[in-house]
Amino acid sequence: MILYLGRRLLGVAGVLLAIAAVTFTIFYVLPSDPAAAACGKACSDERLEAIRAHMGLDAPLWRQFTDFVTGIFTGRTTGTGQYALRCDFPCLGYSYENSEGVWDLLVDRLPVSASLAVGAAVLWLALGLTAGVTAALRKDTLTDRALMVGAVAAASLPVYFTSVLLIYGFIRLTGLLPYPSYVPFTSDPASWAANLLLPWLALAVLYAAMYARQSRGSMIESMAEPYIRTARAKGLPRRTVVVKHGLRAGMTPILTVFGMDLGGLLAGAVITESLFGLPGVGRLFYGALTTGDQPVILGVTLLAATFIVVANLAVDLLYAVVDPRVRY
């Protein structure tokens, strides 16, 4: 197990390094010049070169990349003299728009995206697995067809369309819920949940539909296995057969998808956060794209990649817990 974890961690480091290199190269070949944008229209050549040196853009690409990677672990200093700027560990650079540290921006926005992702994940797992297992146990009945038709219809709705419907129905038309604004969980748990309920539903409708269809297929396959017939022949209760033997074995493919979905959402749901006005990582990323703020874009990209590869590693370890056959 230790050797396996060591190999996987080395693979995680290699993937993150490759993603950082590709993203860095893309920024380097783009025609835009952040130094020229920061200098303004009436900018002399001397002033432009000074800004490029302050941003560290006057060095070769390989030097910029190595400084960026080593700066994540040791910190780094950009600029010289009175314009020197120290970036402490973990250093992801400074935003071109407001000169704030990228790491500080991510830490400030991450609780919003984490609250959105975790709450939505709980909802879509509860709804999706319940619908999928129910449809599988009632295969080819009216209940099965009704649940799957509903799942297909829900999966066909884009997130932005569902979000607009929820805003109009629960806020504009009935006034049952307040317009979402993030309240920290530690300040007021009830307000935290009430303000995030609509964004949770907007994401849960789409994901629950996909999980319902996948869990139905997995359950139908696992319930047809010989060990299920053996468990029934032993006289085990139906609940034990379904939950302990059928659902547990059918969770493996669902865990794979869940790890990637949750990892991606932890780094921000761009459309949902933008529509509901939530100051999360996704909205920060959208703002950085519109302004060409390269350090922020690179920081969010690395954060998303880290969440996804770590989630995949956690899922691989959970395989052995969910399905004992994997241990062999």
N, C-alpha and C positions, 0 to 999 in steps of 0.2 A: 504493500500500500504506500509506503514512504517513497519507494522508487517511482511508483505510478504518479504520485502527487508531484514529485520533483520533475518528471518529464512533462507533465501537464503545465506546471508553472513556467518552465522554460518555453513551452509552446505559447503560453499567454504573453510572455515578454516579447517573443519574436513577432507575434501578431500585432501587438501594440506598436512595436518599433517600425514594422512595415507600414502600418496605417499612418503613423506620424510622418514617415519619409514620403509616402505618396501625396499626402495632403500638403506637406511643405513644398514638394516639387510643383504641384499644381499652382500654388500661390506664386512661386518664383517665375513661372512661364506666363502668368497672366499679364496683360498689357498695363494694368493699373499700377500706379506708383503712390503708395501711401504717403511718402515724404512730400511729393508734389501737392497732394490733397491737403496735408497739414500746413504746408507753407503758404497756400493761398495763391491768388492770381498775380499780385504784384510781388514776385519773389525773385531775388537775385540768385545767380548761380552759386555764390559763396554761401548764402543762407540755405539753399537747397542741399548742398553738400554737408553742411553742419547738421541739418535735420536728419539726413540719411545716416550720418555717423552716430548721431544720438539714438536712432532707432536700431542701429546695428545692421543696416541694409547695405553698407558699403563693403562688407566682407563677402568672400565667395560663398556659394550655396552650401558647400560641405561644411564650411566653418560656422555658418549661421545654424545649420542643423545640429552639429555637435554641441554648440553652445546652448542651444535650446534643450537638448536631451540631458546634458550634464547639469543644466540649470534647474531641471525638475528636482534633482536629488541634492544638489549642493548650493543652489541659488546662483545668481549672476549679477553683474553690474553692466549697465548699458550707458553709453556716453562717457565723456571724460571731463575732468576739471570740475568747474562749478555746475555743469550740467549732468554730472554723473548721477545715475539713479540705481539704487541697490534694490534687487528683488530677492527676497529671502525664500528659503525652502517652504513649500514646493513652488517653484517659480514657473508659471506658464506665460510670463510676459505681461505687458500692460496694454489696455485697450487704446486703440488709436483715437477713439471718439472722446473719452473722458479721462484718460490717463489713470484709470483705476486698475488695480491688479486683477488679472483674469481669474485667479484662484479665489480672490475675495468675492468677485461677482458670482462665481459658481456656487460658493458656499452660501451666499445670501439667497440665491434662487432655488437651491436644491431642495429645501424642505417643502416648498410648494409643489414641485414636480413629484417628490416622493409621496406626499399625501395624496395627490391625484392618482398616481399609479397604483399604490397599495390599496386604496379604497375601491378603485374600479376593479382591480384584480379579485378582491374578495367577492364583489358582486357578480362578476362574470363567471367565476368558478362555481359559485353557488347556483346561479341560474342555469348555466350551460351544462354542468354535470347532472343536475336534477332532471333537466329536460332530456338529455341524451340517454341517461340510464333508464328513465321511465319509458322512452320510446323503444329502447332495445328490449326491455322486458315485455313490452306489448307490441312486439314486431308484427307488422302487416295488419294492425287494427286501425280503427278510426282515430284513436289517440295518437298512434305513431304517425299517421299521415298528417294530422292536424299540427303536431309539434314540428315536424320537418318542414311543412309548408310555411309555418310561422318563422322557422329558423332561416329558410331561404329568403323570405321577404325581408327579415331584419338584416341579414348579411348584405342585401342589395342596397341598403340605405347608406349613403355616405355620412361620415361623422358630422360634417358641417350642416347637412340637411336635418339630421336628428337634433343637433344642438339648437338650430333655429326654431324647430317645432317645440322643443322643451322650453326655450326662453319665452316664446309667444304664449304657450299654454299655461305655464306655471307662474310666470312673472307678469307679462303684459295683460293677459286675459283675466286670470283669476286672482293674481296677487298672493298666491299661497306661499311662495318662497321669495326671499330677497334676491336681488341680483348678486351673483357671486362676487365676493371679495375675500381674499385670504385672511383668515384669523388663525394665529398659531394655536396648536392643540393645547399647549400648556396654559394659554391665557383663558380660553373658554371652549371646552370640548364640544358643547352643544352647538355653539355658533360655528365652530370649525366644521362639524358634520353638515349643518344646515346649508352653509355656503358652498360646500363641495358636492352636495347631493346631485344637482343637475349635471355638472361635468362628469361625475361618476356614472350616471345613467347614460349619458351620451356615448361614453366609451364602452360601457358594459353591454349595451344593446348589440353593437357590432361584434364584439369578441364573444359574448355568450352564444350568439347564433353559430359562430364557427366552432366553438367548443362543443356545442350540442351535437352537431353533425359528426364531429370526430369521435366524441365519446360514445355515441350510438354505435358507430362502426367497430370501435375497439371492444365494446361490451358484447356485441353480437358474436364477434370472433372468439373472445375469451370464454363466453358461456357455452360455446360448442366444443370446448376442449375436453379430453377424456377425464382429467382430474375433477372437472365439475360434475360429471356423471358419477364418479367415485364418491365425491362428497355428498351428493344427493342419496346415493345408495347406502351410505353410512347413517342416514337419517338426520343429518345436520339441519338446523333450522334454515328456512329460506333466507332470512336476513344474513346469517353467517355465510351461506354459499354465495350470495350476491356481493356483499360488501368485502368480506375477507378474502375470498378466492377469485371472484369474477372481476370486481372493480379494481382490486389491487393489481392484478396482472394486466388489466387494460389501461392502467395509468401511465405506462411507460411512454408511449408516443405523445400523450397529452403533456407530460412533464417536459419533453423536448421543446414543444411549441411554447409552453408557458414560460420557460426560461428565457427564450428569445423575446417574447412579447413583453414580459415584465422588465427585462434589461433595457429594451429600447425605450419603454415609457418612462423609466426612471431618469433618463437623460432628457426628458421633455416631450410633451405632446404638442407640437407646434400649432396645429389647427384648433384643438380644443382650448388651449391656453389663450390663444389670440381671440377667439370668439367670446370667451367668458371673461376676458380681461384679467387673467391670473398671471402674476409676475413670476413665472417659472422659468426653467432653463430653456424650454422650447420657444417661449416668447423672446428671451434674450438672443437665442440663435437666429430667429427671424429678423430681429432688429439688426444684428451683425451682418446678415446677408444683404440687407437693403443698403447698408452703408459701407460694405466692403471692409468691415473690421476684422482683419485676418487673424490676429491673436485670439480673439474671442471665438471665431469660427473653429480654429484649430483646437482650442481648449475644449469646446463642447464636443467636437468630433472624438477627441481622445477620451473624454468622459463617457460618451455613449459606447465607444468600443470597449472600454474597461468594464462597464456594467454588463455588456452582452457576453464577453468572454468569461467573466467571473460567474455569471449566471449559468452559462453552459457547463462550467466546471462543477458548480454546485449540483446541477441536474445529474451529471454523470455519477457523482458520489451518491445521490439519492436513489439511483437505479437499484443499487444493491439493497437499500432499505425497503423499497416498494416491492421489488420482485427478487426473492431470494435466489432464483435461478441464475441471475447475473453474477452472483458471487463466485460461481465456478468458472 
